[in-house]
Amino acid sequence: MTMLDVTHCFYSPSSISHVREILSRLCGKKDEQDNQYLYRFGIPKNRTGNTERVYVLGARGRDFLTNNTHIPVNWFASPSRMANLNYNALVHSLGVTRVLVAATFWSRKQEEWTLIHMKTNYQLANVPGKEANTVIPDGWLVFQHRSGKRGSLIVEVDRGTEYQERFKQHISTRLAFIESGKYEEFFGEKAVQIVYIVVGEKRYRETRRKTMVQWTQEVLQEKEMENWGVLFKFTDVGFEEIYAANLFEKPVWYSSFTKHAGSLF
């Protein structure tokens, strides 16, 4: 998580100075300090200016959670572990975090919909007894309307790294998972939407989103499942803009068989 993510998840945006103080103490007030509650490092980047810091669990934090909570912890960061960090994987993970935190933040701001369940891919991948062919998305959210109606979201953050064949397989796998009833069996929810969020630079992300919509439409047509198109929604956003974009309320979502953007709910 970045400082902005922590602030939106647990505080209000106006508390960012307070959050900065807390995080600084937890990471030893320096980057790349070993044996701290949190491990802090800067995101590599090509442009000038201040480098944004990332906070992950440190060795002392792992020990604290292991000894004082029931949260299973099998990993922590250290200088040696982070030496070969993959940039694309890092930005993808941060994008997933920011989208899920944005859902939490939006849920607190309004009264129509309440976020009642949220799981990351890390949690879902470690569910005891899950089948080998269970689909593990980047994130999973369940919202409940004040009327009692509820619905779940399979969340996928896209960084443009999957080519046509692999992406179409991605769509086919999720269709089969839902159609077979295994989604309802594993997640315990029947109503579902699969949402793809392209996170990246403005110059490419709109084109990527349109391409994904087209590929999805082709898969649905090939399988003669065009009526399943309502399950899939797509949008694009810059990483720095995710909180301001208000993805869970504004009409910024596109579908395989509609020309105009609509709202998620």
GIFEN-V242672 format. One record per backbone hydrogen bond with DSSP energy under -1.0 kcal/mol. NH is the residue of the N-H (numbers start at 1). CO is the residue of the C=O. If there is no record, write none. Layout:
<<NH/CO> <NH/CO>>
This chain:
<<6/2> <7/3> <8/4> <9/5> <10/6> <11/7> <15/12> <16/13> <19/15> <20/16> <21/17> <22/18> <23/19> <24/20> <25/21> <26/22> <27/23> <28/25> <29/24> <32/40> <38/26> <39/56> <41/54> <43/52> <54/41> <55/1> <56/39> <58/37> <61/36> <62/58> <63/59> <64/60> <65/61> <66/62> <67/63> <68/64> <69/65> <77/57> <82/78> <85/82> <90/86> <91/87> <92/88> <93/89> <94/90> <95/91> <96/92> <97/93> <98/94> <99/95> <100/96> <101/97> <102/98> <103/99> <104/100> <105/101> <106/102> <107/103> <108/104> <114/144> <116/142> <117/142> <119/140> <121/138> <124/120> <125/121> <127/124> <130/127> <134/131> <139/155> <140/119> <141/153> <142/117> <143/151> <144/114> <145/149> <146/112> <148/145> <151/143> <152/191> <153/141> <154/193> <155/139> <156/195> <158/197> <167/163> <168/164> <169/165> <170/166> <171/167> <172/168> <173/169> <174/170> <175/171> <176/172> <177/173> <178/174> <179/175> <180/176> <181/178> <183/177> <185/181> <186/182> <187/183> <188/184> <193/152> <194/231> <195/154> <196/233> <197/156> <198/235> <199/158> <200/237> <204/201> <205/201> <208/204> <209/205> <210/206> <211/207> <212/208> <213/209> <214/210> <215/211> <216/212> <217/213> <218/214> <219/215> <220/216> <221/217> <222/218> <223/219> <225/220> <228/225> <229/226> <231/228> <232/229> <233/194> <234/254> <235/196> <237/198> <241/238> <242/239> <245/241> <249/246> <250/246> <252/250> <253/262> <254/234> <262/253>>
